[in-house]
């Protein structure tokens, strides 16, 4: 029934409360309970207007102006009815595969909105919060100034502005946690315990020894493993990242590879570099190849990064060609996977690679630039696929660094790759020969790259919105981007389902391909909605963003599970540089939400759902030591997650948090230090690293001095 102010049509405060009905989706609301879901199951024609989704929703909102003020009995009846309805829906689809990877965040955009959340104002009045706004207490006092040696103050003085997609923005900058971390840094050295400064100093020492070992090689020929080992490494790359990014033209590579082993002297330096990079990526998925140690992989990367300059210098045109662009693309991917360079350096390198590709005209479709009889069908397709791989890497790196992508959707007219296998194209196909594209319902080696390119324009919009210099953006714009991305993802979900069950396809997508596709795409939902999750008290639409971020974060962290030996599991542990930032973001976000709900005694994320979310964060923390064995030294991020989770556990148990958080910080840093020490070669002076007393002020951000090492944790 309406409350008194609404019944009398007089202005007055309306209280918006969360419903306590049980949830089976681990999101604060069931899909059918919210109008502003991200995904929908049934197509809905978009209404005309600048913000059609918002206008359609507002009509429903105006028609239902009831605010929940009913008795608990009525609420229980309502919840029981909703639960029965949900069970009926689920029982009807039990026999089919549900791709909740892509459509589990919400249900239909046309479903009814929960009556307990009405009326709502114009969503265009809810504005995007400014990136990295100063931390203040309830009285408006700037908490940055409350710490004389505050890391927040020092980091802001560095004049570095991270966009909303940077992982540091997901850390709940609680002054209690920061003060505990500061106290540990000052007290732990006297107790002989590990500190952040000692761990980072030890990490720099480990990196130094790795770089020295990488330079200790005679000739590139001495780095080549046996044919049997090389075959396994190459096949590992072809069945994993090649299926997602499509960097190589596989038939021509296989021909060059066969020639390389039959007549090594006839091989070109460019192919040798390409082989080194492919084997370094493939080594992630071959843990039993003991001959391929991390030192060998670093040798391959060192030789490749040096030799590419001489290869390009020997080119007759003195400009990057397709072969050198392909090598640089593989080099970026290999460095990212092996965690040998920091994130901002990779973002700069990917931007340079985009410019190099533009100098070769890859941003223009070959049919618009060259007559068909001047270029083979295979070369045209290779140009399209290589451009798709380059812009995808640049987009992912920009999201990691909180920066802007190097291109916009208006900056290129390159067509989508053909839905055809590489074997369908021949390098000798000339004279205007045409290769017909297969139906999009048929799975090919290009299928996932085509889907990524279809999703590229909306993801570029999201990246520019969340990381751009604009401090304010209406929620209506966010909602429409969610609608656009949700519709495209639903199309991809249906297509993937067809690929998995089609009887006509010669092959089916692997779990690695599907999970990697999920991570590359779903992170944009979290980045888009995350700023509004902090506005529950000021933006009535924040529940939509909260639901989206919670479900997406849980889905992303759930991918950490997997059988040992599985390709995706190997990529998480041995090649974690490709994924760790997404996991850090979602783990920190879940900790923040768990802390908020524990403090407010909110039913959202309470009970079993809360413990399930906590277990996902614990699973991430358990994976960190194994990642460190393969060069992923994210000490600061790991410690922040540990401290945040400990605070949640203390708040949930009703105990003072100081002691619990301090114990978690000590344990986390001790484990990280022990893992780093195991990677050091024996030698004099190594044990003295723990005694270094370099001052470290706690913050998600690092100082300029840290960043100068190239291995700081903030990137």
PyMOL commands that set and color helices and strands:
alter all, ss='L'
color gray80, all
select helices_A, chain A and resi 4-7+31-33+52-63+72-92+100-103+115-117+123-125+143-146+151-157+167-170+175-191+196-215+220-223+227-238+241-245+250-262+264-266+269-285+294-313+322-338+343-359+366-369+372-374+377-401+422-424+447-467+475-501+511-534+542-558+567-573+576-578+580-600+608-628+635-653+657-678+686-691+704-707
alter helices_A, ss='H'
color red, helices_A
deselect
rebuild
show_as cartoon
